[in-house]
């Protein structure tokens, strides 16, 4: 056993012959140089390796160190007993060992997914855990994670993104910002590949100084577009009109859940978004700088998911009578979560009780509220405090609130999450919400209905007349023009918009499918009447044929993949408009997580290279799909 684990300099040489007195002659395995020495005095071999083959010499030294450490840990007390704690007597992995590499990769994945500092690999508790799970693993230093592993992953993502974007005909971009004193800019690209599958990739996550302005953001955006070769391919840019404003998750006023990191005295229903003094100063000093609308023009649009959330916020805050019942419901919820056994609450809240970051969002809180209202009799039976029980009027207010907000909750759920959702859903959502508010009957929450209606008209009504949204919805095969009350007018709007973005096909493209290649048999079959050559359809003809077909629930991208030959002009436009997202991006969701986990005053506690970790976390599927 000892011979198998022996480390010798002679492993790097081939022994040619052995003479008297232990003299040997050997050839270097790397270069073939002949070296003479005694077997017991190997300095000549070591010197050759050190001077001529540094990498091999470093490997030899490392193996010797590992062997020495192993022998030390194996040393036991007198009497011949060997005491080995947690298997430390085992040989350590070589750095090139597949198992060593696999564990190092798993550690890197953990650091990325959980946004952990790279220093975690040097924490005593973490190393003890590694020793327990795999005593043969050789812990990697922090600087290896920061300077080699993470940069290597970044390089892989960048190369994969650039390669994928080469084949993209067009794309849309999202600009997301987070934080104020320690802010970041995320630039995300959305495109449809040759197989008609939507793909998204975070192209960059950049730290923004507190005095940053719109012009600096546009400069960064242009440089990123140029470096990825998409400057002339960008169809639309989804960005907030005022990127310097502080965005935060909207919560139901008064519904404060213990453990959701509520800030004492925070006003969820302020009319204006909070802006720090530093940002106000920066905004004031940059009044002459162009806005995003001026820089990006008609290519900039607002994120529908954020507009919808702002609409709900304004509508809810217009009804002052709901905050007291919500506050009392929150007190009841906090009490039962703290005092009632979890198994008793399974029939109310399901398999788990959400007290994490997602409980800060209004639609997650509304789900908790619905579960409570539907099981109120059961909750009242298990609560031993009468002051926490809601009165009949308070229950009526909450039931009306649930009824009024249910369609808004459905719409928010539809345009939230990891899946890319196109803007084709925006227009039908607005129409559905309008219809709901016009028909809902309320006795206790009339103020919220009026507030929601006004917010809907102010923030979302423009979508109904916007040619881009009309085009996207009509080219969605499940809608077409079934939503329109004036089909002829919307059809004309659609034709004008399609004409801007579709390129005429060349005659070769038109007839490549229809014209068979000439052959000698043409004369033989000349008596057969020739079929007329298929003429290219105009946009009007394609649109008329498309609209004549019945709507279908088929996925829009798969539909246009199948129909791209029948409707070549329409499919060109479809491949552009369906890149525009209605939903928030993955980096925006990560930004929300960062803002919840690390408050602005805690910026000094942020993991080093947080921008790199965010970049890799958003592109996790590219590395490990």
C-alpha positions in Angstrom: 0.0 0.0 0.0 2.9 2.3 0.9 4.5 1.9 -2.5 1.3 2.9 -4.3 1.2 6.2 -2.5 4.9 6.9 -2.7 5.9 10.2 -4.4 9.4 10.2 -6.1 11.2 12.6 -8.4 12.1 9.5 -10.5 8.4 9.2 -11.6 9.3 11.9 -14.1 12.2 10.0 -15.6 12.8 6.7 -17.4 15.6 4.6 -15.8 17.9 3.4 -18.6 20.5 1.4 -16.6 21.8 0.9 -13.1 25.5 0.7 -12.3 27.6 -0.1 -9.2 27.2 1.9 -5.9 23.6 2.7 -6.7 24.4 4.9 -9.8 21.6 5.2 -12.4 21.2 6.7 -15.8 17.7 8.2 -16.7 16.1 10.0 -19.5 13.7 12.9 -18.8 10.2 11.9 -19.9 9.5 15.4 -21.2 12.6 16.2 -23.2 14.7 13.0 -23.2 17.8 14.6 -21.6 20.2 11.9 -20.1 21.0 12.5 -16.4 23.4 10.5 -14.2 23.1 10.4 -10.4 22.9 8.1 -7.4 19.4 6.7 -6.5 19.9 8.1 -3.0 21.0 11.6 -4.2 18.3 13.0 -6.6 19.3 16.7 -6.6 20.3 16.5 -10.3 16.8 15.3 -11.2 15.1 18.0 -9.1 17.3 20.7 -10.6 16.6 19.6 -14.1 12.9 19.6 -13.6 13.0 23.0 -11.9 15.0 24.7 -14.6 13.5 23.0 -17.7 9.9 22.0 -16.8 8.4 24.4 -14.2 4.9 23.0 -14.4 6.1 19.4 -13.8 8.2 20.7 -10.9 5.2 22.5 -9.3 3.2 19.3 -9.6 5.9 17.3 -7.9 6.2 19.8 -5.0 2.4 19.9 -4.6 2.2 16.1 -4.4 5.0 16.1 -1.8 3.1 18.6 0.3 -0.1 16.6 0.1 1.8 13.4 1.1 3.4 15.2 4.0 0.1 16.5 5.2 -1.5 13.1 4.9 1.3 11.5 6.9 1.0 14.1 9.6 -2.8 13.6 10.0 -2.3 9.8 10.1 0.1 10.0 12.9 -1.5 8.6 16.0 -0.7 8.4 19.8 2.0 6.1 21.1 1.2 2.4 21.1 0.5 2.1 17.5 -3.2 3.3 17.5 -4.1 5.5 14.6 -6.9 8.0 15.3 -8.4 9.5 12.2 -11.2 12.1 12.6 -13.7 12.3 9.8 -11.5 10.3 7.6 -8.7 12.8 7.5 -6.2 9.9 7.0 -7.3 9.6 3.4 -5.2 10.9 0.6 -6.3 14.3 -0.8 -7.5 14.7 -4.4 -5.1 16.0 -6.9 -6.3 19.3 -8.4 -6.8 17.6 -11.7 -9.0 14.9 -10.2 -12.5 14.8 -11.7 -14.1 14.6 -8.3 -12.1 17.6 -7.1 -13.2 19.6 -10.1 -16.9 18.5 -9.7 -17.0 19.7 -6.1 -15.3 23.0 -6.9 -17.9 23.6 -9.6 -20.7 22.8 -7.2 -19.3 25.4 -4.8 -19.1 27.9 -7.6 -22.7 27.2 -8.5 -23.8 27.6 -4.9 -22.0 31.0 -4.6 -23.7 32.2 -7.8 -27.2 30.9 -7.1 -27.3 32.2 -3.5 -25.3 35.4 -4.2 -22.8 34.4 -1.5 -19.4 36.0 -1.0 -16.4 34.1 -2.4 -14.9 34.3 1.1 -17.3 31.5 2.2 -14.8 28.9 1.0 -12.4 30.1 3.8 -15.0 30.1 6.6 -14.2 27.6 9.3 -17.7 26.2 9.4 -17.8 25.7 5.7 -14.5 23.9 5.6 -15.6 21.6 8.5 -18.7 20.8 6.4 -16.6 19.9 3.4 -14.3 17.8 5.5 -17.2 15.9 6.8 -18.8 15.3 3.4 -15.6 14.6 1.4 -12.4 14.5 3.4 -10.4 13.9 0.3 -11.4 17.3 -1.2 -8.6 19.9 -1.4 -10.2 23.3 -0.4 -9.7 26.0 -3.0 -8.7 29.5 -1.9 -10.9 32.5 -2.2 -8.7 34.2 -4.8 -9.2 31.1 -7.0 -13.0 31.6 -7.0 -12.7 35.4 -7.6 -9.9 35.5 -10.1 -10.2 32.3 -12.0 -13.5 30.3 -11.6 -16.0 33.2 -11.8 -14.2 35.0 -14.7 -14.0 31.7 -16.6 -17.8 31.3 -16.2 -18.3 34.9 -17.4 -16.2 34.3 -20.5 -18.2 31.2 -21.3 -21.5 33.1 -21.0 -20.2 36.0 -23.1 -19.0 33.7 -25.9 -22.3 31.7 -25.9 -24.4 34.9 -26.0 -22.4 36.5 -28.8 -22.6 33.3 -30.8 -26.4 33.0 -30.3 -27.0 36.6 -31.2 -25.2 36.2 -34.6 -28.1 34.3 -36.0 -30.8 36.6 -34.5 -32.6 38.8 -37.1 -33.8 41.3 -34.5 -34.0 41.6 -30.7 -35.5 43.7 -28.0 -33.7 45.0 -24.9 -34.6 45.6 -21.3 -32.9 48.2 -19.1 -33.3 47.5 -15.3 -31.9 49.5 -12.4 -31.8 48.8 -8.7 -30.5 50.7 -5.7 -29.4 54.2 -5.2 -26.0 54.5 -3.4 -24.9 51.1 -4.6 -27.0 50.7 -7.8 -26.6 48.4 -10.8 -27.7 48.5 -14.4 -28.8 45.3 -16.0 -29.0 45.1 -19.8 -31.0 42.1 -21.0 -31.5 40.9 -24.6 -34.5 39.0 -25.9 -34.5 37.3 -29.3 -36.0 34.4 -31.3 -33.6 31.9 -32.7 -33.8 30.1 -36.1 -36.0 27.4 -34.5 -38.5 30.0 -33.3 -37.7 29.6 -29.6 -37.5 32.7 -27.5 -34.2 33.3 -25.7 -33.1 35.9 -23.1 -29.6 36.7 -21.9 -28.3 39.3 -19.5 -25.6 41.0 -21.6 -24.1 43.0 -18.7 -24.6 44.0 -15.1 -22.8 47.2 -14.3 -22.3 49.1 -11.1 -23.8 52.6 -11.2 -22.3 55.4 -9.1 -24.8 57.6 -7.2 -24.4 60.5 -9.6 -25.1 58.5 -12.7 -27.6 60.0 -15.2 -29.5 59.0 -18.3 -26.8 59.9 -20.7 -24.3 57.6 -18.9 -26.8 54.8 -19.1 -27.3 55.3 -22.8 -23.6 55.3 -23.3 -23.2 52.0 -21.5 -26.1 50.6 -23.4 -24.6 51.6 -26.8 -21.2 50.1 -25.9 -22.8 46.8 -24.8 -24.8 46.7 -28.0 -21.7 47.3 -30.1 -19.7 44.7 -28.3 -22.3 42.0 -28.9 -22.9 43.0 -32.5 -26.6 43.9 -32.2 -26.6 47.7 -32.7 -28.7 47.6 -35.8 -30.9 44.8 -34.7 -32.7 46.3 -31.6 -36.4 46.6 -32.2 -37.7 47.9 -28.9 -36.1 48.9 -25.6 -38.2 48.3 -22.4 -37.1 50.8 -19.7 -38.5 53.0 -17.0 -39.1 56.6 -18.1 -37.3 57.8 -14.9 -34.6 55.2 -14.2 -33.2 57.3 -11.3 -36.4 56.7 -9.2 -36.3 54.2 -6.5 -38.6 51.2 -7.2 -39.9 49.0 -4.4 -42.4 46.1 -4.2 -45.9 47.4 -3.5 -47.6 45.9 -0.4 -51.2 46.1 0.6 -51.5 49.1 3.0 -51.7 47.9 6.6 -51.0 44.2 5.8 -47.6 44.0 7.6 -46.3 40.4 8.0 -43.7 39.7 10.6 -40.5 38.5 9.1 -41.0 40.2 5.7 -38.4 42.9 6.6 -40.9 45.7 6.8 -39.4 49.1 7.4 -40.9 50.9 10.3 -43.1 53.8 9.2 -42.7 53.0 5.5 -45.5 54.5 3.4 -46.6 52.1 0.7 -49.1 54.5 -0.7 -47.0 57.6 -1.3 -48.1 59.5 -4.4 -44.5 59.9 -5.6 -41.7 57.4 -5.7 -39.0 58.1 -3.1 -35.8 59.7 -4.4 -32.8 60.2 -2.2 -31.2 63.6 -1.7 -28.2 62.5 -3.6 -30.2 61.4 -6.6 -32.3 64.6 -6.5 -29.1 66.6 -6.5 -27.8 64.5 -9.5 -31.1 65.0 -11.3 -31.1 68.7 -10.7 -27.6 69.1 -11.9 -28.3 67.2 -15.1 -31.5 69.0 -16.2 -29.9 69.6 -19.6 -29.3 65.9 -20.2 -31.6 64.1 -22.5 -34.3 61.8 -21.1 -34.7 58.2 -22.2 -37.5 59.1 -24.5 -35.3 61.7 -26.2 -32.4 59.3 -26.5 -34.3 56.2 -27.6 -37.3 57.8 -29.3 -40.2 55.6 -30.3 -38.2 52.5 -29.6 -38.6 52.9 -25.8 -41.7 51.5 -24.1 -42.7 50.9 -20.5 -42.7 47.5 -18.9 -46.4 46.4 -18.8 -45.8 44.4 -15.6 -44.6 47.5 -13.8 -47.3 49.7 -15.2 -49.9 47.2 -14.0 -48.3 47.1 -10.5 -48.3 50.9 -10.3 -52.0 51.0 -11.4 -52.9 48.6 -8.6 -51.0 50.7 -6.1 -52.7 53.9 -7.1 -56.2 52.3 -7.0 -55.7 50.6 -3.7 -54.4 53.7 -2.1 -57.5 55.6 -3.2 -59.6 53.6 -0.7 -58.7 54.7 2.8 -61.3 52.4 4.5 -59.4 49.2 3.6 -56.3 49.8 5.7 -57.9 49.1 9.1 -59.4 45.7 8.1 -56.1 44.8 6.4 -54.1 45.7 9.5 -56.4 43.6 11.7 -56.1 40.7 9.3 -52.3 40.9 9.4 -52.3 40.9 13.2 -54.5 37.7 13.1 -52.2 36.1 10.6 -49.0 36.9 12.5 -50.6 35.6 15.7 -51.7 32.2 14.3 -48.4 31.7 12.5 -46.6 32.3 15.8 -48.8 30.2 18.1 -50.6 27.5 16.1 -48.9 24.2 15.2 -48.0 24.1 11.6 -49.8 20.8 10.9 -53.1 22.5 12.0 -52.6 25.2 9.4 -52.1 22.9 6.4 -55.8 23.0 5.5 -55.7 26.8 5.4 -52.3 27.7 3.9 -51.4 24.5 2.1 -48.0 22.7 2.4 -46.1 25.8 3.5 -46.5 29.2 5.0 -44.8 31.9 2.9 -42.9 34.4 5.0 -40.1 35.0 2.6 -39.3 37.9 0.3 -42.3 37.1 -2.0 -44.7 37.9 0.8 -43.8 41.5 0.3 -45.7 41.7 -3.0 -49.3 42.7 -3.0 -50.5 39.7 -5.1 -48.8 37.2 -2.7 -50.4 39.0 0.2 -53.8 38.8 -1.5 -53.5 35.0 -1.8 -52.8 34.8 1.9 -55.8 37.0 2.5 -58.1 34.8 0.4 -57.0 31.7 2.2 -57.8 33.4 5.5 -61.2 34.7 4.5 -62.2 31.3 3.1 -61.2 29.6 6.4 -62.2 32.3 8.8 -64.6 30.1 10.8 -61.9 27.6 11.4 -59.3 30.3 12.4 -61.7 31.9 14.8 -62.2 28.5 16.5 -58.5 28.0 17.1 -57.7 31.6 18.2 -58.0 32.3 21.9 -58.0 36.1 21.6 -61.3 37.8 20.9 -59.6 41.1 20.1 -58.0 39.6 17.0 -61.3 38.3 15.5 -62.6 40.3 12.6 -66.1 41.9 12.7 -68.7 41.3 10.1 -68.2 44.6 8.4 -64.4 44.0 8.3 -65.0 40.6 6.7 -67.3 42.2 4.1 -64.7 44.8 3.2 -62.0 42.1 2.7 -64.4 40.0 0.6 -65.1 42.9 -1.7 -61.4 43.7 -1.9 -60.7 40.2 -3.0 -63.4 40.3 -5.6 -62.3 43.7 -7.0 -58.6 42.7 -7.2 -58.9 39.1 -8.4 -58.6 39.9 -12.2 -55.7 42.2 -11.4 -54.1 39.4 -9.5 -54.6 37.1 -12.4 -53.0 39.6 -14.8 -50.1 40.1 -12.5 -49.5 36.4 -12.1 -49.7 36.0 -15.9 -46.9 38.5 -16.5 -44.7 37.6 -13.6 -42.2 34.8 -13.2 -39.3 33.3 -15.1 -41.1 32.6 -18.4 -40.9 35.2 -21.1 -44.4 36.7 -21.8 -44.8 38.9 -24.9 -46.8 42.1 -25.0 -49.5 40.4 -27.0 -51.3 39.8 -23.7 -51.2 43.5 -22.6 -54.1 44.8 -24.7 -56.5 41.9 -23.9 -55.6 42.4 -20.2 -56.5 46.0 -20.3 -59.8 45.3 -22.0 -60.6 42.6 -19.5 -59.8 44.8 -16.5 -61.9 47.6 -17.9 -64.9 45.3 -18.4 -64.5 43.9 -14.8 -64.4 47.3 -13.2 -67.5 48.4 -15.2 -69.5 45.3 -14.0 -68.3 44.7 -10.4 -70.8 45.7 -7.7 -69.4 47.0 -4.4 -71.0 48.5 -1.3 -67.9 48.9 1.0 -65.1 49.5 -1.5 -66.5 51.9 -4.1 -63.5 54.1 -3.6 -61.1 51.4 -4.8 -63.1 50.8 -8.0 -63.0 54.4 -8.9 -59.3 54.7 -8.1 -58.5 51.6 -10.2 -60.6 52.9 -13.1 -58.8 56.3 -13.0 -55.4 54.6 -12.7 -56.2 52.3 -15.6 -57.2 55.2 -17.9 -54.2 57.2 -16.9 -51.5 54.5 -17.2 -52.8 51.7 -19.5 -55.5 53.2 -21.8 -52.8 54.3 -24.4 -52.1 50.6 -25.0 -55.5 50.2 -26.7 -54.5 52.6 -29.5 -50.8 51.9 -29.8 -50.0 50.3 -33.2 -47.3 48.1 -31.6 -49.7 46.5 -29.1 -52.5 46.2 -31.8 -50.0 44.4 -34.1 -48.7 42.1 -31.3 -52.2 41.1 -30.2 -53.5 40.6 -33.7 -50.6 38.4 -34.7 -51.2 36.2 -31.6 -53.3 33.4 -33.1 -55.5 33.1 -30.0 -56.7 36.7 -30.3 -56.4 37.9 -33.9 -59.0 40.7 -34.2 -61.6 39.0 -32.0 -61.1 41.7 -29.4 -61.7 44.6 -31.7 -64.9 46.7 -31.8 -63.8 48.3 -35.0 -62.1 45.6 -37.1 -61.7 47.7 -40.3 -59.9 50.5 -38.5 -57.6 48.2 -36.5 -56.8 46.3 -39.7 -55.7 49.5 -41.3 -53.5 50.4 -38.3 -52.1 46.9 -38.5 -51.2 47.2 -42.2 -49.4 50.5 -41.7 -47.4 49.1 -38.8 -46.5 45.9 -40.6 -45.4 47.9 -43.6 -42.8 49.7 -41.4 -41.2 46.5 -40.3 -41.6 44.0 -43.1 -39.0 43.8 -45.9 -40.1 42.9 -49.5 -39.0 39.4 -50.5 -36.8 39.0 -53.6 -38.2 37.0 -56.6 -35.8 34.2 -55.8 -37.2 33.9 -52.3 -40.8 34.0 -53.7 -40.3 31.2 -56.3 -37.6 29.0 -54.6 -40.4 26.7 -53.4 -42.7 26.9 -56.5 -40.3 26.5 -59.4 -38.9 23.0 -60.0 -35.4 22.7 -61.4 -35.3 22.1 -65.2 -35.0 18.5 -66.3 -34.9 16.5 -69.5 -38.3 15.1 -68.8 -40.0 18.5 -69.4 -40.2 17.8 -73.1 -41.6 14.3 -72.6 -44.4 15.7 -70.4 -45.0 18.9 -72.4 -48.5 17.7 -73.3 -49.5 18.2 -69.6 -50.8 21.6 -69.0 -48.4 23.7 -67.0 -49.5 24.9 -63.6 -49.4 28.7 -63.3 -46.5 30.0 -61.2 -47.5 30.9 -57.7 -47.5 34.7 -57.3 -46.2 36.4 -54.2 -48.9 37.5 -51.9 -49.1 41.1 -50.7 -49.3 42.0 -47.1 -53.0 42.7 -47.5 -53.6 39.3 -49.0 -51.5 37.5 -46.3 -53.4 39.4 -43.5 -56.8 38.7 -45.0 -56.0 34.9 -45.3 -54.6 34.9 -41.8 -57.6 36.6 -40.2 -60.0 34.4 -42.1 -58.7 31.4 -40.2 -60.2 30.5 -36.9 -58.3 31.5 -33.8 -56.2 28.8 -32.1 -54.7 28.2 -28.7 -51.4 27.1 -30.3 -48.3 28.7 -28.9 -47.7 31.9 -31.0 -44.1 31.1 -31.8 -44.8 27.5 -32.8 -47.7 28.8 -35.0 -45.5 31.2 -36.8 -42.8 28.6 -37.2 -45.4 26.4 -39.0 -46.9 29.3 -41.0 -43.7 31.2 -42.0 -43.9 29.7 -45.5 -47.6 30.6 -46.0 -47.2 34.1 -44.5 -43.5 35.2 -45.1 -44.2 38.9 -44.6 -46.3 38.6 -41.5 -43.9 36.1 -40.0 -41.1 38.7 -40.4 -43.0 41.1 -38.2 -44.1 38.4 -35.7 -40.4 37.5 -35.2 -39.9 41.1 -34.0 -42.9 41.9 -31.9 -42.8 38.7 -29.9 -39.4 39.5 -28.7 -40.8 42.5 -26.7 -41.5 41.3 -23.1 -44.5 42.2 -21.0 -43.0 40.6 -18.0 -40.2 41.6 -15.8 -36.8 40.1 -16.5 -34.8 37.6 -14.5 -32.3 40.2 -13.5 -35.1 42.5 -12.3 -36.3 39.7 -10.0 -32.7 39.3 -8.8 -32.5 43.0 -8.2 -35.7 42.8 -6.1 -34.1 40.0 -4.1 -30.9 42.1 -3.6 -32.9 45.1 -2.5 -34.8 43.0 0.0 -31.7 41.2 1.4 -29.3 44.2 1.5 -30.7 47.5 2.5 -29.1 50.7 1.2 -27.3 51.3 4.5 -25.8 47.8 4.3 -24.0 48.4 1.0 -20.6 47.8 2.7 -21.8 44.2 3.5 -22.5 43.4 -0.2 -20.6 40.4 -1.5 -17.5 41.4 -3.4 -18.1 41.3 -7.2 -21.8 41.3 -6.7 -22.3 42.5 -10.3 -20.5 39.4 -11.5 -22.6 37.1 -9.3 -25.8 38.8 -10.6 -24.7 38.4 -14.2 -24.0 34.7 -13.7 -27.1 34.0 -11.7 -29.3 35.6 -14.4 -27.5 33.5 -17.1 -27.4 30.3 -15.0 -29.3 28.3 -17.6 -26.7 29.2 -20.2 -24.0 27.5 -18.1 -26.0 24.7 -16.6 -29.1 24.1 -18.7 
